[in-house]
């Protein structure tokens, strides 16, 4: 049996510059896939935890 050549056995890896170029092309085509924030992120209300504790319904215990 013959052994495979070293370059055939290992997959070719892209250089850092090629990887950066690939990422730029993907960003140009697809843009930002995920927004910086989503609709379920907490929004600042100006209220602290004490307000929520004082206004907690009685059936929630505590």
Gaussian input, Z-matrix of N, CA and C with variables (Angstrom, degrees):
# hf/3-21g

backbone

0 1
 N
 C     1     B1
 C     2     B2     1     A1
 N     3     B3     2     A2     1     D1
 C     4     B4     3     A3     2     D2
 C     5     B5     4     A4     3     D3
 N     6     B6     5     A5     4     D4
 C     7     B7     6     A6     5     D5
 C     8     B8     7     A7     6     D6
 N     9     B9     8     A8     7     D7
 C    10    B10     9     A9     8     D8
 C    11    B11    10    A10     9     D9
 N    12    B12    11    A11    10    D10
 C    13    B13    12    A12    11    D11
 C    14    B14    13    A13    12    D12
 N    15    B15    14    A14    13    D13
 C    16    B16    15    A15    14    D14
 C    17    B17    16    A16    15    D15
 N    18    B18    17    A17    16    D16
 C    19    B19    18    A18    17    D17
 C    20    B20    19    A19    18    D18
 N    21    B21    20    A20    19    D19
 C    22    B22    21    A21    20    D20
 C    23    B23    22    A22    21    D21
 N    24    B24    23    A23    22    D22
 C    25    B25    24    A24    23    D23
 C    26    B26    25    A25    24    D24
 N    27    B27    26    A26    25    D25
 C    28    B28    27    A27    26    D26
 C    29    B29    28    A28    27    D27
 N    30    B30    29    A29    28    D28
 C    31    B31    30    A30    29    D29
 C    32    B32    31    A31    30    D30
 N    33    B33    32    A32    31    D31
 C    34    B34    33    A33    32    D32
 C    35    B35    34    A34    33    D33
 N    36    B36    35    A35    34    D34
 C    37    B37    36    A36    35    D35
 C    38    B38    37    A37    36    D36
 N    39    B39    38    A38    37    D37
 C    40    B40    39    A39    38    D38
 C    41    B41    40    A40    39    D39
 N    42    B42    41    A41    40    D40
 C    43    B43    42    A42    41    D41
 C    44    B44    43    A43    42    D42
 N    45    B45    44    A44    43    D43
 C    46    B46    45    A45    44    D44
 C    47    B47    46    A46    45    D45
 N    48    B48    47    A47    46    D46
 C    49    B49    48    A48    47    D47
 C    50    B50    49    A49    48    D48
 N    51    B51    50    A50    49    D49
 C    52    B52    51    A51    50    D50
 C    53    B53    52    A52    51    D51
 N    54    B54    53    A53    52    D52
 C    55    B55    54    A54    53    D53
 C    56    B56    55    A55    54    D54
 N    57    B57    56    A56    55    D55
 C    58    B58    57    A57    56    D56
 C    59    B59    58    A58    57    D57
 N    60    B60    59    A59    58    D58
 C    61    B61    60    A60    59    D59
 C    62    B62    61    A61    60    D60
 N    63    B63    62    A62    61    D61
 C    64    B64    63    A63    62    D62
 C    65    B65    64    A64    63    D63
 N    66    B66    65    A65    64    D64
 C    67    B67    66    A66    65    D65
 C    68    B68    67    A67    66    D66
 N    69    B69    68    A68    67    D67
 C    70    B70    69    A69    68    D68
 C    71    B71    70    A70    69    D69
 N    72    B72    71    A71    70    D70
 C    73    B73    72    A72    71    D71
 C    74    B74    73    A73    72    D72
 N    75    B75    74    A74    73    D73
 C    76    B76    75    A75    74    D74
 C    77    B77    76    A76    75    D75
 N    78    B78    77    A77    76    D76
 C    79    B79    78    A78    77    D77
 C    80    B80    79    A79    78    D78
 N    81    B81    80    A80    79    D79
 C    82    B82    81    A81    80    D80
 C    83    B83    82    A82    81    D81
 N    84    B84    83    A83    82    D82
 C    85    B85    84    A84    83    D83
 C    86    B86    85    A85    84    D84
 N    87    B87    86    A86    85    D85
 C    88    B88    87    A87    86    D86
 C    89    B89    88    A88    87    D87
 N    90    B90    89    A89    88    D88
 C    91    B91    90    A90    89    D89
 C    92    B92    91    A91    90    D90
 N    93    B93    92    A92    91    D91
 C    94    B94    93    A93    92    D92
 C    95    B95    94    A94    93    D93
 N    96    B96    95    A95    94    D94
 C    97    B97    96    A96    95    D95
 C    98    B98    97    A97    96    D96
 N    99    B99    98    A98    97    D97
 C   100   B100    99    A99    98    D98
 C   101   B101   100   A100    99    D99
 N   102   B102   101   A101   100   D100
 C   103   B103   102   A102   101   D101
 C   104   B104   103   A103   102   D102
 N   105   B105   104   A104   103   D103
 C   106   B106   105   A105   104   D104
 C   107   B107   106   A106   105   D105
 N   108   B108   107   A107   106   D106
 C   109   B109   108   A108   107   D107
 C   110   B110   109   A109   108   D108
 N   111   B111   110   A110   109   D109
 C   112   B112   111   A111   110   D110
 C   113   B113   112   A112   111   D111
 N   114   B114   113   A113   112   D112
 C   115   B115   114   A114   113   D113
 C   116   B116   115   A115   114   D114
 N   117   B117   116   A116   115   D115
 C   118   B118   117   A117   116   D116
 C   119   B119   118   A118   117   D117
 N   120   B120   119   A119   118   D118
 C   121   B121   120   A120   119   D119
 C   122   B122   121   A121   120   D120
 N   123   B123   122   A122   121   D121
 C   124   B124   123   A123   122   D122
 C   125   B125   124   A124   123   D123
 N   126   B126   125   A125   124   D124
 C   127   B127   126   A126   125   D125
 C   128   B128   127   A127   126   D126
 N   129   B129   128   A128   127   D127
 C   130   B130   129   A129   128   D128
 C   131   B131   130   A130   129   D129
 N   132   B132   131   A131   130   D130
 C   133   B133   132   A132   131   D131
 C   134   B134   133   A133   132   D132
 N   135   B135   134   A134   133   D133
 C   136   B136   135   A135   134   D134
 C   137   B137   136   A136   135   D135
 N   138   B138   137   A137   136   D136
 C   139   B139   138   A138   137   D137
 C   140   B140   139   A139   138   D138
 N   141   B141   140   A140   139   D139
 C   142   B142   141   A141   140   D140
 C   143   B143   142   A142   141   D141
 N   144   B144   143   A143   142   D142
 C   145   B145   144   A144   143   D143
 C   146   B146   145   A145   144   D144
 N   147   B147   146   A146   145   D145
 C   148   B148   147   A147   146   D146
 C   149   B149   148   A148   147   D147
 N   150   B150   149   A149   148   D148
 C   151   B151   150   A150   149   D149
 C   152   B152   151   A151   150   D150
 N   153   B153   152   A152   151   D151
 C   154   B154   153   A153   152   D152
 C   155   B155   154   A154   153   D153
 N   156   B156   155   A155   154   D154
 C   157   B157   156   A156   155   D155
 C   158   B158   157   A157   156   D156
 N   159   B159   158   A158   157   D157
 C   160   B160   159   A159   158   D158
 C   161   B161   160   A160   159   D159
 N   162   B162   161   A161   160   D160
 C   163   B163   162   A162   161   D161
 C   164   B164   163   A163   162   D162
 N   165   B165   164   A164   163   D163
 C   166   B166   165   A165   164   D164
 C   167   B167   166   A166   165   D165
 N   168   B168   167   A167   166   D166
 C   169   B169   168   A168   167   D167
 C   170   B170   169   A169   168   D168
 N   171   B171   170   A170   169   D169
 C   172   B172   171   A171   170   D170
 C   173   B173   172   A172   171   D171
 N   174   B174   173   A173   172   D172
 C   175   B175   174   A174   173   D173
 C   176   B176   175   A175   174   D174
 N   177   B177   176   A176   175   D175
 C   178   B178   177   A177   176   D176
 C   179   B179   178   A178   177   D177
 N   180   B180   179   A179   178   D178
 C   181   B181   180   A180   179   D179
 C   182   B182   181   A181   180   D180
 N   183   B183   182   A182   181   D181
 C   184   B184   183   A183   182   D182
 C   185   B185   184   A184   183   D183

   B1=1.4435
   B2=1.5129
   B3=1.2914
   B4=1.4623
   B5=1.5100
   B6=1.2972
   B7=1.4563
   B8=1.5130
   B9=1.3525
   B10=1.4703
   B11=1.5212
   B12=1.3023
   B13=1.4678
   B14=1.5192
   B15=1.3218
   B16=1.4605
   B17=1.5266
   B18=1.3248
   B19=1.4648
   B20=1.5279
   B21=1.3105
   B22=1.4621
   B23=1.5177
   B24=1.3234
   B25=1.4661
   B26=1.5223
   B27=1.2943
   B28=1.4585
   B29=1.5207
   B30=1.3523
   B31=1.4696
   B32=1.5228
   B33=1.3089
   B34=1.4644
   B35=1.5186
   B36=1.3224
   B37=1.4594
   B38=1.5231
   B39=1.3094
   B40=1.4615
   B41=1.5244
   B42=1.2987
   B43=1.4566
   B44=1.5302
   B45=1.3012
   B46=1.4600
   B47=1.5277
   B48=1.3288
   B49=1.4702
   B50=1.5266
   B51=1.3347
   B52=1.4643
   B53=1.5226
   B54=1.3298
   B55=1.4676
   B56=1.5314
   B57=1.3249
   B58=1.4657
   B59=1.5258
   B60=1.3286
   B61=1.4653
   B62=1.5257
   B63=1.3143
   B64=1.4669
   B65=1.5187
   B66=1.3275
   B67=1.4714
   B68=1.5255
   B69=1.3552
   B70=1.4685
   B71=1.5169
   B72=1.3403
   B73=1.4762
   B74=1.5257
   B75=1.3193
   B76=1.4675
   B77=1.5242
   B78=1.3260
   B79=1.4630
   B80=1.5208
   B81=1.3351
   B82=1.4636
   B83=1.5213
   B84=1.3251
   B85=1.4634
   B86=1.5203
   B87=1.3322
   B88=1.4597
   B89=1.5169
   B90=1.3140
   B91=1.4547
   B92=1.5140
   B93=1.3202
   B94=1.4611
   B95=1.5129
   B96=1.3093
   B97=1.4514
   B98=1.5180
   B99=1.3191
   B100=1.4569
   B101=1.5220
   B102=1.3264
   B103=1.4600
   B104=1.5275
   B105=1.3178
   B106=1.4601
   B107=1.5179
   B108=1.3250
   B109=1.4595
   B110=1.5190
   B111=1.3143
   B112=1.4548
   B113=1.5212
   B114=1.3202
   B115=1.4620
   B116=1.5263
   B117=1.3363
   B118=1.4546
   B119=1.5271
   B120=1.3209
   B121=1.4606
   B122=1.5206
   B123=1.3329
   B124=1.4776
   B125=1.5148
   B126=1.3142
   B127=1.4526
   B128=1.5247
   B129=1.3136
   B130=1.4708
   B131=1.5216
   B132=1.3268
   B133=1.4626
   B134=1.5124
   B135=1.3279
   B136=1.4606
   B137=1.5172
   B138=1.3160
   B139=1.4600
   B140=1.5259
   B141=1.3160
   B142=1.4562
   B143=1.5306
   B144=1.3098
   B145=1.4647
   B146=1.5296
   B147=1.3383
   B148=1.4697
   B149=1.5294
   B150=1.3315
   B151=1.4606
   B152=1.5239
   B153=1.3377
   B154=1.4632
   B155=1.5245
   B156=1.3323
   B157=1.4641
   B158=1.5298
   B159=1.3223
   B160=1.4647
   B161=1.5269
   B162=1.3197
   B163=1.4545
   B164=1.5277
   B165=1.3294
   B166=1.4620
   B167=1.5292
   B168=1.3437
   B169=1.4529
   B170=1.5365
   B171=1.3255
   B172=1.4749
   B173=1.5497
   B174=1.2986
   B175=1.4634
   B176=1.5291
   B177=1.3359
   B178=1.4615
   B179=1.5305
   B180=1.3130
   B181=1.4620
   B182=1.5074
   B183=1.2931
   B184=1.4467
   B185=1.4317
   A1=110.54
   A2=115.44
   A3=119.51
   A4=109.07
   A5=115.46
   A6=120.44
   A7=109.36
   A8=116.65
   A9=118.57
   A10=109.93
   A11=115.26
   A12=120.59
   A13=109.24
   A14=116.94
   A15=121.70
   A16=112.33
   A17=117.69
   A18=119.83
   A19=111.71
   A20=118.82
   A21=121.00
   A22=111.15
   A23=117.68
   A24=121.19
   A25=111.38
   A26=118.59
   A27=121.96
   A28=109.63
   A29=116.91
   A30=118.79
   A31=110.38
   A32=115.45
   A33=120.31
   A34=108.70
   A35=117.33
   A36=120.82
   A37=108.96
   A38=115.41
   A39=120.89
   A40=109.20
   A41=116.32
   A42=120.12
   A43=108.98
   A44=116.38
   A45=120.96
   A46=111.12
   A47=116.90
   A48=119.97
   A49=110.79
   A50=116.70
   A51=119.80
   A52=110.69
   A53=117.11
   A54=121.13
   A55=110.49
   A56=117.49
   A57=121.16
   A58=110.75
   A59=116.97
   A60=120.55
   A61=110.56
   A62=116.62
   A63=120.59
   A64=110.22
   A65=116.23
   A66=119.90
   A67=111.57
   A68=116.97
   A69=119.84
   A70=110.92
   A71=116.49
   A72=119.55
   A73=110.74
   A74=117.01
   A75=119.63
   A76=111.02
   A77=117.46
   A78=121.29
   A79=111.05
   A80=117.38
   A81=120.47
   A82=111.25
   A83=116.48
   A84=120.43
   A85=111.52
   A86=116.24
   A87=119.50
   A88=113.78
   A89=118.61
   A90=120.93
   A91=111.12
   A92=115.64
   A93=120.49
   A94=108.65
   A95=115.73
   A96=119.90
   A97=110.49
   A98=117.09
   A99=121.47
   A100=109.97
   A101=117.64
   A102=119.50
   A103=110.56
   A104=116.42
   A105=121.05
   A106=111.36
   A107=117.59
   A108=121.30
   A109=108.56
   A110=115.90
   A111=119.83
   A112=109.91
   A113=116.25
   A114=120.58
   A115=112.67
   A116=118.06
   A117=119.16
   A118=113.39
   A119=118.28
   A120=121.05
   A121=108.63
   A122=117.44
   A123=118.67
   A124=111.25
   A125=115.10
   A126=120.77
   A127=108.71
   A128=117.63
   A129=118.71
   A130=110.28
   A131=116.60
   A132=121.45
   A133=112.75
   A134=117.17
   A135=119.97
   A136=111.87
   A137=117.90
   A138=122.09
   A139=109.19
   A140=115.47
   A141=118.65
   A142=109.25
   A143=116.28
   A144=121.02
   A145=112.23
   A146=117.30
   A147=119.70
   A148=110.85
   A149=117.98
   A150=121.08
   A151=110.49
   A152=116.12
   A153=119.48
   A154=111.17
   A155=117.65
   A156=120.44
   A157=111.09
   A158=117.78
   A159=121.76
   A160=111.73
   A161=117.70
   A162=121.20
   A163=113.35
   A164=116.33
   A165=120.41
   A166=108.49
   A167=118.08
   A168=120.84
   A169=110.72
   A170=117.01
   A171=119.97
   A172=112.83
   A173=118.19
   A174=119.40
   A175=112.38
   A176=118.47
   A177=120.86
   A178=111.82
   A179=117.56
   A180=121.25
   A181=112.74
   A182=114.16
   A183=117.99
   A184=113.16
   D1=147.02
   D2=178.11
   D3=-103.60
   D4=147.56
   D5=178.59
   D6=-87.41
   D7=144.65
   D8=178.60
   D9=-69.17
   D10=151.04
   D11=177.27
   D12=-64.20
   D13=149.76
   D14=-177.33
   D15=-58.71
   D16=-40.95
   D17=-177.57
   D18=-72.89
   D19=-23.31
   D20=178.34
   D21=-80.86
   D22=-28.10
   D23=-177.08
   D24=-76.85
   D25=-36.14
   D26=-177.54
   D27=-96.83
   D28=134.22
   D29=177.99
   D30=-69.61
   D31=147.27
   D32=179.88
   D33=-71.96
   D34=132.26
   D35=178.93
   D36=-105.36
   D37=144.06
   D38=-178.85
   D39=-80.59
   D40=147.39
   D41=176.98
   D42=-73.95
   D43=168.47
   D44=-179.44
   D45=-61.88
   D46=-38.36
   D47=-179.83
   D48=-67.13
   D49=-40.56
   D50=178.20
   D51=-65.44
   D52=-39.03
   D53=178.95
   D54=-65.38
   D55=-41.51
   D56=178.38
   D57=-64.17
   D58=-40.00
   D59=178.40
   D60=-65.74
   D61=-39.32
   D62=178.91
   D63=-63.31
   D64=-43.63
   D65=179.41
   D66=-64.26
   D67=-38.68
   D68=177.83
   D69=-62.96
   D70=-42.81
   D71=179.26
   D72=-63.06
   D73=-41.71
   D74=178.30
   D75=-63.45
   D76=-40.81
   D77=178.94
   D78=-64.88
   D79=-37.43
   D80=178.33
   D81=-64.73
   D82=-39.03
   D83=-176.99
   D84=-78.16
   D85=-48.93
   D86=-171.67
   D87=-99.21
   D88=-16.00
   D89=-178.17
   D90=67.77
   D91=-160.37
   D92=177.83
   D93=-78.12
   D94=120.05
   D95=-179.32
   D96=-76.45
   D97=-41.69
   D98=-179.28
   D99=-114.37
   D100=135.20
   D101=177.74
   D102=-71.30
   D103=163.04
   D104=178.73
   D105=-62.87
   D106=-37.49
   D107=177.38
   D108=-134.38
   D109=158.85
   D110=-179.38
   D111=-118.75
   D112=172.43
   D113=-176.36
   D114=-68.68
   D115=-18.22
   D116=179.88
   D117=-96.18
   D118=6.01
   D119=174.01
   D120=-70.24
   D121=142.60
   D122=178.72
   D123=-65.74
   D124=138.79
   D125=178.20
   D126=-103.99
   D127=141.17
   D128=179.21
   D129=-65.89
   D130=131.61
   D131=-178.92
   D132=-112.34
   D133=-10.81
   D134=-176.96
   D135=83.74
   D136=1.46
   D137=179.22
   D138=-104.69
   D139=143.27
   D140=178.12
   D141=-99.31
   D142=178.68
   D143=-177.54
   D144=-61.77
   D145=-30.93
   D146=-178.85
   D147=-61.21
   D148=-39.67
   D149=179.57
   D150=-61.13
   D151=-43.40
   D152=-179.74
   D153=-66.72
   D154=-37.29
   D155=178.22
   D156=-66.95
   D157=-39.29
   D158=179.37
   D159=-69.67
   D160=-28.08
   D161=-176.55
   D162=-106.23
   D163=17.49
   D164=179.16
   D165=-72.68
   D166=134.01
   D167=178.32
   D168=-63.03
   D169=147.65
   D170=-176.24
   D171=-61.79
   D172=-30.35
   D173=-177.89
   D174=-74.00
   D175=-4.45
   D176=176.76
   D177=-91.26
   D178=1.41
   D179=176.41
   D180=72.87
   D181=-177.46
   D182=174.17
   D183=116.99

